[in-house]
Amino acid sequence: MAIEIVLTGAAVGAEIRGVDLSQTLDDRAFAAIDRAYNEHGVIFFRRQSITPDRLLALTQRFGDLQFNTFGEKHGLAGWPGVVLISNVEEEGREIGVKRAGERWHSDMCYTPKPPRGTILYAREVPVQDGLTLGDTCFAATHAAYDALPDAMKRRIAGRKAVFDFAGRVRATPITQAQIDAFPPVTHPIVRTHPYTGRKCLYVMRDDCTGIIGLDKGEANALIEALADHIVRPEFVYRHRWQPGDLLIWDNCTVQHKAIQDYSLPLRRLMHRTTFAAAAVPL
Ligand code: SIN
C-alpha cells in the first residue's frame, strides 16, 4: 500500500497512512516518513500495534536512543529506554511519570544537546461519556518566528537564553542529584532547523531563566512575551489520541504541552522514547 500523507490543516502535523509499524520499514518508506517528519514537525500513525522492541527499533531509525532522567524511576521493566507516562497506580505505586509535560516545553532543553525528537505510543487513552481526554498540544515554533515583527527578529538575533532544569515546576519532584547532573546551559533563542533550515523560536517560560546580556527584569519580560507568542492558537495543533496512535514530534520545530483534564479511574498510559540526531547544530 502506498504511503499517504494527510495534513492536519494546523500550522504543524500530518497523519501518515498506509504504514504498518510492526513491520520493518524499507529504506524508501523510512526516507518518505523522515521527510514528512522534518517538514511537518509532528507526524502520527493510527491503529498501530507494536512491541517495545519494535518501538526501540523505530526510534533508532531516527537517531540514537537518548535516555531521559525520568526513565530511571519509570522505565518499562526490561526496556529502560522506554519511559512510561501514566496516571495509573498499581499497589499504591505510580507506574509512570504522572502529569508529565503539563507546561509548554521542548524536551530536555536543559541539556547541552537537546534531543532531535520524541515518540509517544498510546496504549490507553481516557474517555468519559464518549469524550476523549488527555490531548497533547503542539505549537509551531517556525511559524511563530516567521510571524514576529522585523524589529523583534533583529532584537533577538544572536541572543542566547539560559535553560535551567530546576526552573520548571513538575508534578514529579526532582532530586538534588538530578539538579546536580543538569547545571544550567545556554542555547540560541533562534535555532536554525538542521534539516529544513527554517528559523525556529526556542524559548519558554519556566525552563528559561535568563537571557545572556539582559538584566533579570528585561530578560523575564522578553521570555514571557516570546513564550506566549509561540503558543498563540494559530500556531497550535491539538492531537486527540486514540489507542494505538504512534506520534513523533520534532523538538526544534514544536513545543508541546499535555492537557491534564482526566484523573483515575480514567486511565492514560503511553510509552515514550527519545532520540538524538547524529549531529544537531543548535
Ligand atoms: C511529554 O511531555 O512528554 C508528555 C506528553 C503527553 O503525555 O501528552
Residues whose N, C-alpha, C, O or C-beta is under 5 A from the ligand:
A	BS01	SIN	I85 A100 G101 D135 T136 A258
